[in-house]
Amino acid sequence: MSSDPVRVLHVSVVHRPDDQRIFERECRSLAAHGHDVTYLVPGADVGERDGVTLLALPLRRRAERWRHAPAVVSTVRTLRPDVVHIHDPELLTLLPAVKALGGRFVYDMHEYLADAVRTRHYIPAPARPPLAVTADAVERALAARADGVVAVFEDQYAGWSGGPTLRIALPNYPRFSRFADEPEAAVAGGDGRLRLVHIGTLAESRGVSLMLEVMREVGDRAMLTLGGPFPDADYERRIRAEIDADLTGCVALLGRVPPAEVPRHLAAADVVWSPWPADVYGQRRISTNKVFEGLAAGCAALVSDLPGQGDVVRGERCGLVVPATVVGHAAGVLELAERREITAAMGRRGRAAVRERYCWEAIEHRLLDFYARLLADTDPRSDAGPLPASPPSPAAP
């Protein structure tokens, strides 16, 4: 392989220029280790940031994202990257064009696609189950032709057969360096209530309605801060109306929180809350970056008993794991409110666990090893097998 810097193009038509998985972790790490990295994404401020070149696609509505294809192919033709690393299933159809131009093609699966389709508010409910099955089958068929695949969990490869054999799992662990110095709290918590925070996508499938029901149950024992965008305008209007009706004193909406502002809002809380409903995600492993960010900021965690978060919180003794119900989460809030000294100790244990095991710094080498094998002289699809990718085991209770 040439000693010249390897040209890498990351592409998304769905995510943001400051996306934590794409820009903050993957692009920055590759750039820091000598690769020539470009990130093509709608709405970017064109220029260089943290060693990564940002190129912009126009902002388009969801139904018009397909119109990005010519611009993406044109950019690939101009840059002639050694690797095109895509982050949206919509872009899998560009694989033949990329391969024709001589580049390696990597597909990054941010979520379980079939499950995501089942929760999309803009798809008519009767159409979601058959579309989920179809999307899953098409994703597997197209991804099989890629040179490598990246997932959040190894579980996402369940049932896959054939290529590519070059696969890794990169859980959504934050850079601990963002939380190395605990910032001052953004909000003073002088009224004695337990301070809960949830920052992320605000959707019913993430437990937002459940949280409001819990806040009605616990009364003045707690206050909740919600940060993040609502993907569904109708749902946002409904939630805002509920808060205005009877929760104005205990639930606050921040809107979208830029990544740079996330640490200080988390540091203002006692507990990071992740009440993902079991009826949506079942027993699939989930990895919510915001839980690990909350732990890094010293919060205790209150989470639904789902694989990927429940086992970590239970094993590290850094919070409470409860049934994914209003009753379960209300009991968890009340217990944490009543046992404040234990809540604080949970937060300290969680912060230490993220620093040592559940941070990007601990798994960054997986991405670098993946790229080394991808760019080896031999065809990565003929490799003997996938890279080791199991997340670290939680400490014993």
C-alpha positions in Angstrom: 0.0 0.0 0.0 1.3 3.5 -0.8 2.8 5.6 2.0 0.7 8.6 0.9 -2.1 9.6 3.3 -5.2 7.5 2.8 -8.1 9.5 1.5 -11.3 8.7 3.4 -14.8 10.2 2.6 -17.5 9.8 5.2 -21.0 10.5 3.9 -24.4 11.0 5.4 -27.6 12.6 4.1 -29.4 12.0 7.4 -27.1 13.0 10.2 -25.7 16.4 11.3 -22.3 17.9 10.7 -21.5 17.6 14.5 -22.8 14.0 14.8 -21.0 12.4 17.7 -20.5 9.0 16.2 -19.5 10.2 12.7 -17.6 13.4 13.2 -16.5 13.5 16.9 -15.3 9.9 17.1 -14.7 8.2 13.7 -13.6 11.2 11.5 -11.5 12.8 14.2 -9.8 9.6 15.2 -8.9 8.7 11.6 -7.6 12.2 10.9 -5.6 12.2 14.1 -3.9 9.0 12.9 -2.7 10.4 9.6 -5.6 9.8 7.2 -6.9 12.5 4.9 -10.6 12.7 6.1 -13.5 14.5 4.5 -17.1 14.5 5.8 -19.8 15.2 3.3 -23.1 16.1 5.0 -26.1 18.5 4.6 -25.7 21.9 6.2 -22.0 21.7 7.0 -19.9 24.9 7.3 -17.4 24.2 4.6 -13.8 24.2 5.8 -11.5 22.3 8.2 -12.4 21.4 11.8 -10.3 19.3 14.1 -8.3 18.0 11.1 -11.4 17.0 9.2 -12.5 18.7 5.9 -16.2 19.4 5.9 -18.1 19.6 2.6 -21.8 20.5 2.4 -24.8 19.0 0.7 -27.9 21.2 0.5 -30.5 20.8 3.2 -33.5 18.8 1.9 -36.7 17.4 3.2 -36.8 13.7 4.1 -38.7 12.8 0.9 -36.1 14.5 -1.3 -32.9 12.9 0.1 -32.6 10.7 -2.9 -31.7 13.9 -4.8 -28.4 13.9 -3.0 -27.1 10.9 -5.0 -25.7 12.8 -8.0 -23.8 15.2 -5.7 -22.4 12.3 -3.7 -21.2 10.5 -6.8 -19.7 13.7 -8.2 -17.8 14.2 -5.0 -16.4 10.7 -5.1 -15.4 11.2 -8.7 -13.6 14.4 -7.8 -11.9 13.3 -4.6 -11.2 9.7 -5.7 -11.1 8.5 -2.0 -9.5 5.2 -1.1 -12.5 4.6 1.2 -16.1 5.8 1.1 -17.7 5.2 4.5 -21.5 5.7 4.4 -23.8 6.1 7.4 -27.3 5.8 5.9 -29.0 2.7 4.4 -30.3 5.0 1.6 -26.7 5.3 0.4 -26.2 1.6 -0.1 -27.5 2.0 -3.7 -24.4 4.0 -4.5 -22.1 1.0 -4.0 -21.7 0.1 -7.7 -20.7 3.7 -8.6 -18.1 3.8 -5.8 -16.7 0.5 -6.7 -16.5 1.5 -10.4 -14.3 4.4 -9.3 -11.9 2.1 -7.5 -12.7 2.9 -3.8 -13.3 0.6 -0.9 -16.9 0.8 0.4 -17.8 0.7 4.2 -21.3 0.6 5.6 -21.9 1.9 9.1 -25.1 0.6 10.7 -26.2 3.1 13.4 -29.3 1.1 14.4 -31.4 -2.0 13.8 -33.0 -0.9 10.6 -36.1 -3.1 10.9 -36.8 -1.8 14.4 -36.3 1.8 13.2 -38.8 1.3 10.4 -41.4 0.0 12.9 -41.2 3.3 14.9 -41.2 5.8 12.0 -44.1 8.1 12.6 -44.2 9.2 8.9 -44.9 5.6 7.7 -48.5 4.6 7.9 -48.9 2.1 10.7 -50.3 -0.8 8.6 -47.3 -0.5 6.2 -44.6 -0.6 8.9 -44.3 -4.4 9.5 -44.0 -5.4 5.9 -41.7 -2.5 5.1 -39.5 -3.4 8.1 -39.1 -7.0 6.8 -38.3 -5.7 3.3 -35.8 -3.1 4.5 -34.0 -5.7 6.6 -33.7 -8.0 3.6 -32.6 -5.3 1.2 -30.0 -3.9 3.7 -28.4 -7.3 4.1 -28.3 -8.0 0.4 -26.7 -4.7 -0.5 -24.3 -4.6 2.5 -23.0 -8.1 1.6 -21.3 -6.4 -1.4 -19.4 -3.9 0.8 -15.7 -4.3 1.7 -16.5 -3.9 5.4 -19.3 -3.2 7.8 -19.4 -1.3 11.1 -22.2 -1.8 13.7 -23.0 -0.7 17.2 -23.4 -4.2 18.5 -22.4 -7.6 17.2 -26.1 -8.5 17.6 -26.8 -6.5 14.4 -25.0 -9.2 12.4 -27.3 -12.0 13.7 -28.5 -14.0 10.7 -26.1 -12.5 8.3 -24.4 -15.0 5.9 -21.9 -14.4 3.2 -19.9 -11.2 2.9 -18.4 -9.1 4.0 -16.3 -10.9 6.6 -14.6 -7.7 7.7 -16.9 -6.5 10.4 -16.6 -4.7 13.7 -18.8 -3.4 16.5 -18.2 0.1 17.8 -20.6 0.8 20.7 -21.7 4.4 21.2 -19.3 5.3 24.0 -18.4 9.0 24.4 -14.9 10.6 24.3 -14.1 10.8 28.0 -11.9 13.8 27.3 -15.1 15.9 26.8 -15.9 15.2 30.5 -12.4 15.1 32.0 -12.9 18.3 33.9 -16.3 18.4 35.4 -17.9 21.7 34.4 -19.9 23.8 36.8 -23.6 23.1 36.9 -25.7 25.0 34.4 -28.6 25.1 36.7 -28.6 25.5 40.5 -30.5 22.7 42.2 -31.3 24.5 45.5 -34.9 23.3 45.9 -34.1 19.8 47.1 -35.8 18.0 44.2 -34.1 15.1 42.4 -32.8 16.5 39.1 -33.4 14.2 36.2 -32.1 14.8 32.6 -32.8 13.1 29.3 -30.9 14.5 26.2 -31.5 12.9 22.9 -34.2 12.4 20.3 -37.6 13.2 21.9 -39.9 10.5 20.6 -42.5 8.1 22.0 -40.2 5.3 21.1 -37.6 6.7 23.5 -40.0 6.8 26.4 -40.9 10.6 26.5 -44.6 9.9 27.2 -43.7 7.5 29.9 -41.5 10.1 31.6 -44.3 12.6 31.7 -46.6 10.0 33.3 -43.9 9.3 35.9 -43.5 13.0 36.7 -47.2 13.2 37.4 -46.9 10.2 39.8 -43.9 11.5 41.7 -45.2 15.1 42.2 -42.8 17.6 43.7 -40.1 15.0 44.5 -38.3 15.6 41.2 -37.8 17.9 38.2 -37.0 16.8 34.7 -35.0 18.5 31.9 -35.6 17.3 28.4 -33.1 18.3 25.7 -33.2 17.3 22.0 -35.2 17.5 18.9 -38.7 16.2 18.2 -38.7 14.3 14.9 -42.5 14.4 14.8 -44.2 17.9 14.9 -47.6 16.5 15.9 -46.0 14.6 18.8 -44.1 17.7 19.9 -47.3 19.8 20.0 -49.0 17.1 22.1 -46.1 16.9 24.6 -45.8 20.7 24.9 -49.6 20.8 25.5 -49.3 18.2 28.3 -46.4 20.1 29.9 -48.3 23.4 29.8 -51.4 21.8 31.2 -50.0 20.3 34.4 -46.2 19.9 34.4 -44.9 23.4 33.9 -43.2 23.4 37.3 -41.4 20.1 37.0 -40.6 19.6 33.3 -38.4 21.9 31.2 -37.7 21.7 27.5 -34.3 22.9 26.2 -34.6 22.2 22.5 -31.7 20.8 20.6 -28.5 20.9 22.7 -25.3 21.4 20.7 -22.7 18.7 21.7 -20.4 21.3 23.3 -23.2 22.2 25.7 -24.2 18.7 26.7 -21.6 18.2 29.5 -22.7 21.2 31.5 -26.4 20.3 31.2 -25.6 16.7 32.4 -23.5 18.0 35.2 -26.5 20.0 36.4 -28.4 16.8 37.1 -28.4 14.0 39.6 -29.7 11.3 37.3 -29.5 10.5 33.6 -32.8 8.9 32.6 -33.3 6.3 29.8 -36.8 4.8 29.9 -36.7 3.1 26.4 -39.9 0.9 26.2 -39.5 -2.9 26.0 -42.4 -3.3 23.6 -40.4 -1.4 20.9 -37.0 -2.8 21.5 -37.7 -6.2 23.1 -34.5 -7.9 24.1 -32.2 -6.4 21.5 -29.1 -4.8 22.8 -29.2 -1.0 22.7 -26.4 1.5 23.2 -27.5 5.0 24.1 -24.6 7.4 23.9 -26.5 9.8 26.3 -26.5 7.3 29.2 -22.8 6.9 29.0 -22.4 10.7 28.7 -24.5 11.2 31.8 -22.4 8.6 33.7 -19.2 10.4 32.5 -20.6 13.6 33.9 -21.1 12.0 37.3 -24.8 11.3 37.1 -26.4 8.1 38.4 -28.5 6.3 35.8 -32.1 5.2 35.8 -32.7 2.9 32.8 -35.2 0.3 31.5 -34.1 -3.3 31.9 -32.9 -3.8 28.4 -29.7 -5.5 27.2 -26.8 -3.1 26.5 -27.8 -0.6 29.2 -29.4 -2.6 32.0 -26.5 -5.0 32.3 -23.9 -2.2 32.4 -25.8 -0.2 35.0 -26.4 -3.3 37.1 -22.9 -4.6 36.8 -21.2 -1.3 37.6 -23.7 -0.5 40.4 -24.0 3.0 38.9 -27.8 3.4 39.0 -31.1 1.6 39.0 -32.4 -0.9 36.4 -36.2 -1.0 36.5 -39.1 -2.6 34.5 -39.9 -0.5 31.4 -43.2 0.7 32.8 -44.6 3.8 34.5 -44.8 1.9 37.8 -41.2 0.7 37.5 -39.7 4.0 36.6 -41.8 5.9 39.2 -40.5 3.6 41.9 -37.0 4.2 40.6 -37.3 8.0 40.8 -38.7 7.8 44.3 -35.9 5.5 45.5 -33.2 7.7 44.1 -34.9 10.8 45.6 -35.0 9.3 49.0 -31.5 7.9 49.0 -29.5 10.8 47.8 -26.1 9.7 49.3 -26.4 6.4 47.5 -27.4 8.2 44.3 -24.2 10.3 44.5 -22.1 7.2 45.1 -23.7 5.6 42.0 -22.7 8.6 40.0 -19.1 8.4 41.1 -18.9 4.7 40.2 -20.4 5.4 36.8 -17.9 8.1 36.0 -15.0 5.8 36.9 -16.5 3.0 34.8 -16.8 5.2 31.7 -13.3 6.6 32.2 -11.9 3.1 32.4 -14.1 0.9 30.1 -17.0 2.6 28.4 -15.3 5.5 26.6 -14.2 6.0 23.0 -10.6 6.1 24.1 -10.9 2.4 25.2 -12.2 1.2 21.8 -10.7 3.6 19.3 -8.1 1.0 18.3 -10.9 -1.2 16.8 -11.6 1.4 14.2 -7.9 1.9 13.4 -7.4 -1.9 13.1 -10.4 -2.2 10.9 -9.1 0.4 8.5 -5.6 -1.2 8.5 -7.1 -4.5 7.4 -9.5 -2.8 5.0 -6.6 -1.0 3.3 -4.3 -4.0 3.2 -3.1 -5.2 -0.2 -5.4 -8.3 -0.1 -9.1 -8.1 -0.7 -10.7 -7.5 2.8 -13.6 -9.7 1.8 -11.3 -12.7 1.6 -10.1 -12.2 5.2 -10.3 -15.1 7.6 -12.9 -13.5 9.8 -14.2 -10.5 11.7 -12.2 -8.4 14.2 -12.8 -9.2 17.9 -15.5 -6.7 18.9 -17.1 -7.7 22.2 -17.8 -4.7 24.5 -15.9 -4.9 27.8 -17.6 -7.0 30.5 -19.1 -5.0 33.4 -17.4 -5.2 36.7 -18.9 -7.6 39.3 -21.3 -6.1 41.7 
